[in-house]
Every structure is written in structure tokens, then in C-alpha cells.
Amino acid sequence: MACALLAVLGLAGCAAEQTGAVLAPAAVTVPAEAPRITGRQRPADSDHLKLVASFGGEYRAPATLQLLSEVTDRLVRASDRPDQTYAVTLLDSSVVNAFALPSGRLYVTRGLVALASDTSEIAAVLAHEIAHVTLAHATARTELELRSQLVSRVVADVLNDPTTGAQLQNQSRFALARFSREQELEADGVGVRTLARAGYDPYGAGRFLTSLNRTLALKTGTGAPGEPDMLASHPGTAERITLVTRAARRSGAPGIGVDDRARYLAAIDGLSYGDNPGEGAVRGRRFIHPSLGIAFEVPDGFVIENTRNAVLGTTPEGSRRLLFDQVDAESGQGLDAVLKATWNDTIEPGSVELREVGRYPAATALSRGKDWTFRLAALRVGDTTFRMIMAAKGATDPEPAFRRWIASLAAVSPAETQSLRPLRLQVVQAGSPNPDELARRMAVPDRALERFLVLNGLERNASLRPGQSYKIVTE
């Protein structure tokens, strides 16, 4: 939903996480708790409120926000438009993302703030977004989109040639993708120059993008970042790292400028990390959603992630994947009809089975695609309908693991709800050069050492500096 909203609001984006999952969650709308927009509010205010609501609301962290504002002010003075006014909003989202409105509103998620390891890295992100505003990228993209839509509509409707109109529309998608990628690279170059002029380390951009790349690799479970889709609005992270490193070399020698690592870590100490438990939380192989009152456990080998639209899971080699999401169902609609209405591929004839899973009515089915085999389920818990989908690469039927997974769906006990606490960043000092000592204190489901190194921007086989501060994740 976030990506769709960004397009509607004409935002210029940023360091977005890309996962390229095979399974796609159902479309959802802006949460019902979004602030009500009054007739006196300007369109820009409306856009801001919608955006903030869709990313979990504002996150209250005065010390962090003060640091972000001070860094922004310093960057603006060094930018090509020092007269432009900016305002920073910290979003309550674990997704690593940042973006800007043409009005000068900048948005940074707490997930991105947690990933950065010093002031120069967070300054690099903000400088990139400021560059989008000064270069008027959002306005230029909107004009290109409107022009492309107009041409294809005229050909299809006025000239009565829908085939050519569809071809032109398809070509415009490629043109817009190329345009967006060029915008991102241009903002990277301008951002690094601004970073250096403001006195920050220009190599901070490369360090942060490297951490982002390694984070994406952790998400894919393969140890290597996923390849970006050819229509992705962002260039591959490796391509961006090459560009910003080259720009940093032109700006100055390695290590120049302000590092201010200790101050940055002090400003983010205690920041919430990962999921907001009220919107569902992952604890090991278990997913718990107190508001919906449900929980389930995924089979051995799966690593799961709670996104705003769905719970996504994958095995380390990527040969099995799963999805859990909520879907809209019409009043009185059968669960077998829900499956057929929410699944784009063909469902195997005779495979639909109506049954009970635990205490809940359910419908299950089988679907075979060209490269994947899918097991599907729609389950009704009270008035809410959920989908549970498991995919296996090739012709392998994932039914045994799938049935264990759907059978684990159950109500959350009050005791478990009360015991659920948000994870937080804690800044601690290293007692020895061995990173394993701090990695063992990480409250993460797997690969604690690797996650510790990525979180702190450290290379594999790195040694810690005794007495220096590092980030860990604690309950």
C-alpha cells in the first residue's frame, strides 16, 4: 500500500526496501484511524496526514527528531536552494525508507534511523531527499505520467485504436521506470556534493547504501541482495554504491568531515525496533497479532517478516515462500468463492475443500503455476477473513508443511498479549574485540552475529573496539 500511496501523492523516494516476493498481498486502504481531513486543510496538509497514517503515524522520539532537524538545517544551508523550507517527520515504521514531498516535507522511518550508524550516514539520506526537492523531480515525473496517459488515451479512444493505445501505454511504463532511475542517480550525485559542502563525510552515503544492501540480503535469506525488477523505480543498490563512492572521491579524501558517531548513537538509544506489537509481531517462528486476537507458527526453516500489508516468509535458499494477509469478503460469500476471487491463477479442478481448521471454517485449494506450486487457504475468524498461501518452487507440493502451518492458527491468550513487548535498540559498550559477545545479546530470531554486524555497519570478521559503543536489539 505504501508504494501505491507514494505514487498518488507524487512523492520522490529514496532508500526503499525491495523484496520482489512471488506472493502479493491483497490491496488495502488507508487505515480507518487516519486523521479526519477538514475543509480548511490545504491539499498539502491532506497529503501529509494520509502519508503519516499509512506509515503507522508519527514516532515520538524528541532527541532523534532534534538531531534530524539539525542535520537538515545544516544541509539546506549547503544546498543549491538554501531559501527552501523543510520539515522532518519521523514515521513509526520498521521499513527502511525515506521520501520527500515537493513542499519540502521530509519523511524518515525509524527503521531507517536504526540502520544508520553515524550522523554522516543519516545526513546522506536527508541530502538525497533534499536533492529530489531542489531538482523538482516529483513535478517532472507527474508531468511525464500525465502526458503519457493523455497520448495513449487519445490513440485508444479518439482514434479508435485500442491496440496501439495499449502498446503506447506499455512503452510509457518503461519510459517512466527509466526516468525514475535517472532521477535517483541524479539525486545521489547532488546529495553527495551537498553532504561534502555541509562538512559531513561524503563516504557516509556509500556506507549507508552498503548496509541497506546487506539488509536486503538478509531479507531474501540467500545472503545476496535480490535483483531489482526491470521496472523498479530505483536502480540496483550496488549501482548506487558505485556512483556515490565515485562522487565522494571527487568531493574529498576518505574520512573528512564530521563523523559524530557517539552523538548519533546517543540520540537513537532506546528507539523502538522492528514491528509495533499492536500491529502484529514476529517472535522467532511465531507471529502474534494482539489486535486481531490470533497467532500462528510457521514450519521449520522459514524466516518471516511482518509488513504493513501481510506476513511474508521464505526459506534460506528461496525455494519455499508463504504469505498471510487479511482480505475483504462480501457478506454471505463462501470461503471457496473468496479463494477464487482473490487468486489470479487457475485453481486445480476438484482441489477445493471446505473444512474446519482448529475451530475456524476454512477452504483450501491447490494451484500449479509454471514455476511454482501453491497451496491456498481462506479462513474465517469471527467476522474477519484471512488468506494463508504457501508456495514451493517447481512441481513439489508443499501440502504437509502447509497443513501444519494452517493448523497452528489459534486465538492469542491474554497472558501472551500482556507479555508482548516492543523490541528496542540499546547502545552498549564492547568489553572485548569479539563481536560474538554482543551478538549473543541480540533479541532476533536467527543469524544474530550477521544481524549485529549489519546493524553496526561492520564487515564480516570485524573486531570490536573495547569501550566503543555499538547497537544491539533487546526486549
C-alpha positions as CSV (number, residue, x, y, z in Angstrom):
1,M,0.0,0.0,0.0
2,A,2.8,2.4,0.8
3,C,4.2,2.3,-2.8
4,A,0.7,3.0,-4.2
5,L,0.3,5.9,-1.9
6,L,3.6,7.4,-2.8
7,A,2.6,7.4,-6.4
8,V,-0.7,9.1,-5.7
9,L,0.8,11.8,-3.6
10,G,3.7,12.4,-6.1
11,L,6.5,11.8,-3.7
12,A,10.1,11.5,-4.6
13,G,11.6,8.3,-3.0
14,C,14.6,7.1,-1.7
15,A,16.3,4.2,0.1
16,A,13.3,1.9,-0.1
17,E,13.5,-1.8,0.7
18,Q,12.8,-4.0,-2.2
19,T,11.9,-7.7,-1.8
20,G,10.5,-8.9,-5.1
21,A,8.3,-11.6,-3.4
22,V,6.4,-14.1,-5.6
23,L,3.3,-13.7,-3.5
24,A,1.5,-10.4,-3.4
25,P,-0.8,-9.3,-0.6
26,A,-4.3,-8.1,-1.3
27,A,-4.8,-4.4,-1.8
28,V,-5.8,-2.5,1.4
29,T,-6.9,1.1,2.1
30,V,-5.6,3.8,4.4
31,P,-6.3,2.7,8.0
32,A,-9.6,3.8,9.5
33,E,-7.8,5.6,12.2
34,A,-6.3,8.1,9.7
35,P,-6.9,11.7,10.9
36,R,-10.1,13.2,9.5
37,I,-9.3,16.0,6.9
38,T,-11.4,19.1,7.3
39,G,-12.4,21.6,4.6
40,R,-10.0,24.2,5.9
41,Q,-6.9,22.0,5.3
42,R,-4.9,22.5,2.2
43,P,-4.1,19.7,-0.2
44,A,-0.6,19.5,1.1
45,D,-1.9,19.1,4.6
46,S,-4.2,16.3,3.4
47,D,-1.3,14.5,1.7
48,H,0.8,14.8,4.8
49,L,-1.9,13.3,7.0
50,K,-2.7,10.4,4.6
51,L,1.0,9.6,4.3
52,V,1.7,9.7,8.1
53,A,-1.4,7.5,8.8
54,S,-0.3,4.9,6.2
55,F,3.1,4.5,7.8
56,G,1.9,4.0,11.3
57,G,1.7,7.6,12.5
58,E,4.4,9.8,13.9
59,Y,7.0,8.3,16.1
60,R,7.7,10.3,19.2
61,A,11.4,10.5,19.9
62,P,12.4,14.1,20.7
63,A,16.2,13.6,20.8
64,T,16.1,11.7,17.5
65,L,13.9,14.3,15.8
66,Q,16.0,17.2,17.1
67,L,19.1,15.6,15.6
68,L,17.3,15.0,12.2
69,S,16.2,18.6,12.2
70,E,19.6,20.0,13.0
71,V,21.2,17.9,10.3
72,T,18.6,19.0,7.8
73,D,19.2,22.7,8.6
74,R,22.9,22.3,8.1
75,L,22.4,20.5,4.7
76,V,19.9,23.1,3.5
77,R,22.4,25.9,4.1
78,A,24.9,24.0,1.8
79,S,22.3,23.0,-0.8
80,D,21.5,24.7,-4.1
81,R,18.3,26.2,-2.6
82,P,19.2,27.5,0.8
83,D,16.0,29.5,0.8
84,Q,13.8,26.4,0.7
85,T,12.0,25.5,4.0
86,Y,11.9,21.9,5.1
87,A,10.2,20.0,7.9
88,V,11.2,16.4,9.0
89,T,8.7,13.8,10.2
90,L,9.8,10.6,11.9
91,L,7.5,7.7,11.0
92,D,6.6,4.8,13.2
93,S,7.5,2.1,10.7
94,S,10.2,-0.6,10.7
95,V,10.6,-0.4,7.0
96,V,13.8,1.2,5.8
97,N,12.6,4.2,3.8
98,A,12.7,7.9,3.4
99,F,11.0,10.3,0.9
100,A,10.1,13.9,0.2
101,L,7.1,15.9,-0.8
102,P,7.6,18.8,-3.3
103,S,6.6,21.2,-0.5
104,G,9.7,20.4,1.4
105,R,8.3,17.8,3.8
106,L,10.8,15.1,4.5
107,Y,9.9,11.7,5.9
108,V,12.2,9.2,7.6
109,T,11.2,5.9,9.1
110,R,12.5,4.7,12.5
111,G,13.6,1.6,10.6
112,L,16.0,3.7,8.5
113,V,17.2,5.7,11.5
114,A,18.0,2.4,13.3
115,L,20.1,1.1,10.3
116,A,22.3,4.3,10.1
117,S,25.4,4.2,12.3
118,D,26.5,7.8,12.4
119,T,25.4,11.4,11.6
120,S,27.1,11.4,8.2
121,E,25.0,8.3,7.1
122,I,21.7,9.8,8.1
123,A,22.8,13.2,6.6
124,A,23.4,11.3,3.3
125,V,19.8,10.1,3.3
126,L,18.4,13.5,4.0
127,A,20.7,15.2,1.4
128,H,19.4,12.7,-1.2
129,E,15.8,13.7,-0.4
130,I,16.6,17.4,-0.3
131,A,18.1,16.9,-3.8
132,H,14.8,15.4,-5.0
133,V,13.0,18.6,-3.9
134,T,15.6,21.1,-5.3
135,L,15.6,19.2,-8.6
136,A,11.8,19.2,-8.7
137,H,11.7,15.5,-9.5
138,A,8.2,14.8,-8.3
139,T,6.7,17.6,-10.5
140,A,8.7,16.4,-13.6
141,R,7.5,12.8,-13.0
142,T,3.9,13.9,-12.6
143,E,4.0,15.8,-15.9
144,L,5.5,12.9,-17.7
145,E,2.9,10.5,-16.3
146,L,0.0,12.8,-17.4
147,R,1.5,13.3,-20.8
148,S,1.9,9.5,-21.3
149,Q,-1.6,8.8,-20.2
150,L,-3.1,11.5,-22.4
151,V,-1.3,10.2,-25.5
152,S,-2.4,6.6,-25.0
153,R,-6.0,7.6,-24.2
154,V,-6.2,9.8,-27.3
155,V,-5.0,7.0,-29.5
156,A,-7.3,4.4,-27.9
157,D,-10.5,6.5,-27.6
158,V,-10.3,9.3,-30.1
159,L,-8.5,7.5,-32.9
160,N,-10.4,4.2,-32.1
161,D,-7.1,2.2,-32.0
162,P,-7.1,0.4,-28.6
163,T,-4.2,-1.9,-29.6
164,T,-1.8,0.9,-30.4
165,G,-3.0,2.7,-27.3
166,A,-2.2,-0.3,-25.1
167,Q,1.3,-0.6,-26.8
168,L,2.0,3.1,-26.1
169,Q,0.8,2.7,-22.5
170,N,3.2,-0.3,-22.1
171,Q,6.1,1.7,-23.6
172,S,5.3,4.6,-21.3
173,R,5.8,2.3,-18.3
174,F,9.4,1.6,-19.4
175,A,9.9,5.3,-20.1
176,L,8.7,6.2,-16.6
177,A,10.9,3.5,-15.0
178,R,14.0,4.8,-16.8
179,F,13.0,8.3,-15.8
180,S,12.7,7.4,-12.1
181,R,16.0,5.5,-12.1
182,E,17.7,8.5,-13.7
183,Q,16.2,10.8,-11.0
184,E,17.5,8.5,-8.2
185,L,21.0,8.6,-9.6
186,E,20.9,12.3,-10.1
187,A,19.7,12.8,-6.5
188,D,22.5,10.6,-5.3
189,G,25.2,12.7,-7.1
190,V,23.7,16.0,-5.9
191,G,23.2,14.7,-2.4
192,V,26.9,13.7,-2.0
193,R,28.0,17.1,-3.1
194,T,25.7,18.7,-0.6
195,L,26.9,16.3,2.1
196,A,30.5,17.3,1.5
197,R,29.8,21.0,1.4
198,A,28.0,20.8,4.7
199,G,31.1,19.3,6.3
200,Y,29.8,15.7,6.6
201,D,31.8,12.6,5.5
202,P,30.8,12.2,1.8
203,Y,31.6,8.4,2.1
204,G,28.6,8.2,4.5
205,A,26.3,7.7,1.5
206,G,28.2,4.6,0.4
207,R,28.4,3.2,3.9
208,F,24.6,3.5,4.4
209,L,23.8,2.0,1.0
210,T,26.1,-0.9,1.8
211,S,24.2,-1.5,5.0
212,L,21.0,-1.3,3.1
213,N,22.2,-3.8,0.5
214,R,23.2,-6.2,3.3
215,T,19.8,-5.8,5.0
216,L,18.1,-6.7,1.7
217,A,20.3,-9.8,1.5
218,L,19.2,-10.8,5.0
219,K,15.5,-10.4,3.9
220,T,16.0,-12.6,0.9
221,G,17.6,-15.3,3.0
222,T,20.1,-16.1,0.3
223,G,23.0,-14.0,1.6
224,A,22.8,-11.9,-1.6
225,P,20.5,-8.9,-2.4
226,G,17.6,-9.7,-4.7
227,E,17.9,-8.4,-8.3
228,P,15.7,-5.3,-8.8
229,D,12.7,-5.6,-11.2
230,M,13.5,-4.0,-14.6
231,L,10.6,-1.6,-14.0
232,A,11.7,-0.8,-10.4
233,S,11.8,2.9,-9.7
234,H,15.1,2.6,-8.0
235,P,18.4,1.5,-9.6
236,G,20.1,-1.6,-8.0
237,T,21.8,-0.7,-4.7
238,A,25.2,-1.9,-6.0
239,E,24.9,0.6,-8.9
240,R,24.1,3.4,-6.5
241,I,27.1,2.5,-4.2
242,T,29.4,2.7,-7.2
243,L,28.0,6.1,-8.1
244,V,28.1,7.7,-4.6
245,T,31.6,6.3,-4.0
246,R,32.8,7.9,-7.2
247,A,31.1,11.2,-6.2
248,A,32.7,11.1,-2.7
249,R,36.2,10.7,-4.2
250,R,35.6,13.8,-6.3
251,S,34.5,15.7,-3.1
252,G,37.4,14.9,-0.8
253,A,39.6,12.4,0.9
254,P,38.2,9.5,2.9
255,G,37.2,10.3,6.4
256,I,36.9,14.1,6.0
257,G,34.1,16.0,7.8
258,V,32.0,15.2,10.8
259,D,31.6,11.6,12.0
260,D,29.9,12.3,15.3
261,R,29.1,8.6,15.8
262,A,28.8,8.8,19.6
263,R,26.2,11.7,19.5
264,Y,24.2,9.8,16.9
265,L,24.0,6.6,18.9
266,A,23.0,8.6,22.0
267,A,20.2,10.2,20.1
268,I,18.7,6.8,18.9
269,D,19.3,4.8,22.1
270,G,16.0,3.2,23.2
271,L,14.4,3.6,19.8
272,S,11.7,1.0,19.0
273,Y,13.0,-1.7,16.7
274,G,11.1,-3.9,14.3
275,D,7.3,-4.5,14.5
276,N,4.9,-2.4,16.5
277,P,3.3,-5.2,18.6
278,G,-0.1,-3.6,18.3
279,E,0.1,-4.3,14.5
280,G,1.5,-7.8,14.9
281,A,4.9,-9.1,15.9
282,V,7.3,-11.8,14.9
283,R,8.9,-13.8,17.7
284,G,11.1,-16.5,16.3
285,R,8.8,-18.7,14.1
286,R,5.7,-17.4,15.8
287,F,3.5,-14.5,14.6
288,I,1.2,-12.8,17.1
289,H,-1.4,-10.1,16.4
290,P,-3.0,-8.9,19.7
291,S,-5.5,-6.6,18.0
292,L,-6.8,-9.4,15.7
293,G,-6.5,-11.9,18.6
294,I,-4.7,-14.5,16.5
295,A,-1.3,-16.2,16.3
296,F,0.3,-18.9,14.2
297,E,3.7,-20.7,13.9
298,V,5.5,-21.3,10.6
299,P,7.3,-24.6,9.8
300,D,11.0,-25.1,10.5
301,G,13.3,-23.3,8.0
302,F,11.1,-20.3,7.4
303,V,12.1,-16.8,8.3
304,I,9.1,-14.4,8.5
305,E,8.6,-10.7,8.3
306,N,5.6,-8.6,9.3
307,T,4.9,-5.9,6.7
308,R,2.1,-3.4,6.7
309,N,0.0,-5.5,4.2
310,A,1.0,-9.1,5.0
311,V,3.2,-11.5,6.8
312,L,5.8,-12.8,4.3
313,G,8.1,-15.8,4.8
314,T,10.9,-17.6,2.9
315,T,13.4,-20.4,3.4
316,P,17.1,-19.5,3.2
317,E,17.5,-20.9,-0.4
318,G,14.3,-19.2,-1.5
319,S,12.6,-22.4,-2.7
320,R,9.6,-22.1,-0.4
321,R,7.6,-19.0,0.4
322,L,4.5,-18.1,2.3
323,L,2.0,-15.3,2.8
324,F,-0.6,-14.4,5.4
325,D,-2.9,-11.5,4.9
326,Q,-6.4,-10.2,5.5
327,V,-8.9,-10.0,2.6
328,D,-12.3,-8.3,2.1
329,A,-15.2,-10.7,1.8
330,E,-18.7,-9.8,0.8
331,S,-21.5,-10.6,3.3
332,G,-22.5,-14.2,2.9
333,Q,-19.7,-15.0,0.5
334,G,-18.4,-18.6,0.8
335,L,-14.8,-19.2,1.6
336,D,-14.3,-21.1,-1.7
337,A,-15.6,-18.1,-3.6
338,V,-13.2,-15.9,-1.6
339,L,-10.2,-18.1,-2.7
340,K,-11.3,-17.9,-6.4
341,A,-11.9,-14.1,-6.2
342,T,-8.5,-13.3,-4.6
343,W,-6.3,-15.6,-6.7
344,N,-5.3,-14.7,-10.2
345,D,-4.0,-18.1,-11.4
346,T,-6.0,-21.2,-12.1
347,I,-7.2,-23.4,-9.2
348,E,-6.9,-27.1,-9.8
349,P,-10.3,-28.6,-10.6
350,G,-11.6,-30.7,-7.7
351,S,-8.9,-29.4,-5.3
352,V,-11.2,-27.0,-3.3
353,E,-12.0,-28.5,0.1
354,L,-14.4,-27.0,2.7
355,R,-13.3,-28.0,6.2
356,E,-12.6,-26.8,9.7
357,V,-9.1,-25.7,10.8
358,G,-8.9,-25.7,14.5
359,R,-12.3,-24.1,15.4
360,Y,-12.4,-22.0,12.3
361,P,-14.3,-22.6,9.0
362,A,-11.8,-22.8,6.0
363,A,-11.5,-23.5,2.4
364,T,-8.3,-25.0,0.9
365,A,-7.2,-25.4,-2.7
366,L,-4.2,-26.3,-5.0
367,S,-2.8,-24.1,-7.8
368,R,0.0,-25.1,-10.1
369,G,1.9,-22.3,-12.0
370,K,4.7,-22.5,-14.5
371,D,7.5,-22.3,-11.9
372,W,5.7,-22.7,-8.5
373,T,3.1,-24.9,-6.8
374,F,0.8,-23.2,-4.4
375,R,-1.4,-24.3,-1.5
376,L,-4.1,-21.8,-0.6
377,A,-6.5,-21.4,2.3
378,A,-9.2,-18.9,3.3
379,L,-10.2,-18.9,6.9
380,R,-12.9,-17.0,8.8
381,V,-12.1,-15.9,12.3
382,G,-15.2,-14.1,13.7
383,D,-16.1,-11.5,11.0
384,T,-12.6,-11.4,9.6
385,T,-11.3,-13.4,6.6
386,F,-7.6,-14.3,6.2
387,R,-5.6,-16.0,3.4
388,M,-2.7,-18.4,4.1
389,I,-0.7,-19.3,1.0
390,M,2.4,-21.4,0.7
391,A,4.5,-21.8,-2.5
392,A,7.1,-24.4,-3.4
393,K,9.4,-24.0,-6.4
394,G,8.8,-26.4,-9.2
395,A,6.3,-29.3,-9.0
396,T,6.8,-30.1,-5.3
397,D,3.6,-30.0,-3.4
398,P,4.1,-28.1,-0.1
399,E,0.9,-29.7,1.4
400,P,2.5,-31.3,4.5
401,A,4.1,-28.1,5.7
402,F,1.1,-26.1,4.7
403,R,-1.3,-28.2,6.7
404,R,0.9,-27.9,9.8
405,W,1.0,-24.2,9.3
406,I,-2.7,-23.5,8.9
407,A,-3.4,-25.9,11.8
408,S,-1.3,-23.7,14.1
409,L,-3.7,-20.7,13.7
410,A,-5.2,-20.1,17.1
411,A,-6.5,-17.4,19.4
412,V,-4.0,-15.4,21.4
413,S,-4.2,-15.9,25.1
414,P,-4.5,-12.8,27.4
415,A,-1.2,-13.8,29.1
416,E,0.7,-13.9,25.8
417,T,-0.8,-10.5,24.8
418,Q,0.3,-8.9,28.0
419,S,3.8,-10.4,27.8
420,L,4.4,-9.0,24.3
421,R,6.8,-6.1,24.5
422,P,8.3,-4.0,21.7
423,L,11.9,-4.6,20.8
424,R,14.3,-1.7,21.3
425,L,17.7,-0.5,20.3
426,Q,20.2,-0.4,23.1
427,V,23.5,1.2,22.9
428,V,26.2,-0.7,24.8
429,Q,29.9,-0.7,25.1
430,A,32.1,-3.5,23.9
431,G,34.0,-5.3,26.5
432,S,36.3,-7.2,24.1
433,P,37.2,-7.3,20.4
434,N,35.0,-10.4,19.9
435,P,31.6,-9.4,18.3
436,D,30.0,-12.7,19.4
437,E,29.7,-11.4,22.9
438,L,27.4,-8.6,21.9
439,A,25.7,-10.7,19.2
440,R,24.6,-13.2,21.8
441,R,22.6,-10.4,23.5
442,M,20.6,-9.7,20.3
443,A,16.8,-10.5,20.6
444,V,16.5,-11.6,17.0
445,P,15.1,-14.9,15.5
446,D,18.2,-16.0,13.7
447,R,21.7,-15.1,12.4
448,A,22.3,-12.9,15.4
449,L,26.0,-12.3,14.6
450,E,25.2,-11.3,11.0
451,R,22.4,-9.0,12.1
452,F,24.6,-7.4,14.7
453,L,27.3,-6.7,12.1
454,V,24.9,-5.3,9.6
455,L,23.2,-3.1,12.2
456,N,26.5,-1.6,13.1
457,G,27.9,-1.3,9.6
458,L,30.7,-3.8,10.4
459,E,32.3,-6.2,7.9
460,R,32.5,-9.9,8.4
461,N,35.4,-11.0,10.6
462,A,35.5,-7.4,12.1
463,S,36.9,-6.8,15.6
464,L,35.2,-4.5,18.0
465,R,37.0,-1.7,19.9
466,P,36.7,-2.3,23.6
467,G,35.0,0.7,25.2
468,Q,33.3,1.9,22.0
469,S,29.5,1.9,21.7
470,Y,27.5,-0.4,19.5
471,K,23.8,-1.1,18.8
472,I,22.1,-4.2,19.9
473,V,18.4,-5.2,19.8
474,T,16.8,-6.1,23.2
475,E,13.4,-6.8,24.6
